[in-house]
Amino acid sequence: MLTRGDDYPVHQTPEPIAIASAERNFYDRYFFNGYSADGRLFFAAALGVYPQLGVIDAAFCVTLDGIQHNIRASRRLGGERMDLEVGPIRVEVIEPLKVLRVVVGPNDSPVRADLTFTARHAPIEEPRFTRRHEARLLMDYTRLTQNGGWSGSVAIGDQVMTVAPDTHWGTRDRSWGIRPVGAPDAQPAGGGMRQFWWLWMPFNFPDRVAFFHSNDDGAGEPWNRRGVIAPLDGDPREFSAAIGSAYHPGTRRLASVRLEPWLGCTLDVTPRDQHFYMSGLGYLHPQWGHGMDHGADLAVAYDVCLPDFGDTPTMLNLHIQAMADAVLTIDGVAHRGVGVVEQLFIGPHAASGLTGLLDPAR
């Protein structure tokens, strides 16, 4: 099966691009977020391609004054992986690894957008994520992360918000490989996922960026972790620090995080009570999970998350990105920035006192 991708010198096997991977759970995905420094406006977008499932899906979400609007779309892939348009949502790669565009065109919801992301630094390659349960491969993928500025506009009905790169920053990532997608496995290894502790923290500062992530096991030991602090005009410095964290009592929401990347350097992070719910982009969503076949050539849906959406813990509000303030202190000089603290904490994490499947912190 030949597609447009076959005219580019990017083949990795003798097969055409459309069928280069025989793995059922192979995926190729874009993610974006953006925000005003005060957090009043927050938006996020994603687009995923699932070649062996024959599906491409996308979502765009915008939160204004605490109300989260979600547009989700899914269609049959038809083998063509270069067509990055799903209903009203489109992603364009204008300059690889530097400039990308996200468009939300006419649809039945009040949301429209035309946004361009311009990178502030070279992309950061995260360590390859490989995770097995006994003999079964659960995850095997690579991700790049990149901070940048946004330009363009977002509209909710008649309210149009202009976005500019000096006032609206954000983060984008690209990941590809293998992880659970599509309909749930009828016979999951070990009875399914019982533990997953995930922390992802990208931050923008006026003259630099900082990034840290960690995947920990039930004892609290990291199986994938990396940190980077990078001046906008200089070489990045890597670190892998222990995590000092505190939870809000009675929840699985972080109240603070402290890292000590190296001697004379600290990164203190304070999440705000401003949450973006990742289920808007399909994460842990029972109907709009990634790679799901909706039984039609195109399916589009719209809903909202009201301010009380997170009051009662459910799988739909478990996975969040919290707006956060960061203070990076280097040799006594404090640098102030803003970003997000992405949190997905399922099962035990002995290092921070979490027990059970969803038992809250004390």
Secondary structure, DSSP 8 states (H G I E B T S, - for coil): ---GGGGSS---SSS-GGGS---TTEEEEEEEEEEETTSSEEEEEEEEEETTTTEEEEEEEEEETTEEEEEEEEEE-TT--S--EETTEEEEEEETTTEEEEEE-S-SSSEEEEEEEEESS--EE---EEEEETTEEEEEEEEEEEEEEEEEEEEETTEEEEE-TTTEEEEEEEEEEE---SS--SS-GGGS---EEEEEEEEE-SSEEEEEEEEE-TTS-EEEEEEEEEETTS--EEE---EEEEE-TTSS-EEEEEEEEETTEEEEEEEEEEEEEGGGGTTT-TTT-TT---SSSEEEEEEEE-TTTTSS--TTTTSEEEEEEEEEEETTEEEEEEEEEEEEEES-BGGGTB-TTT----
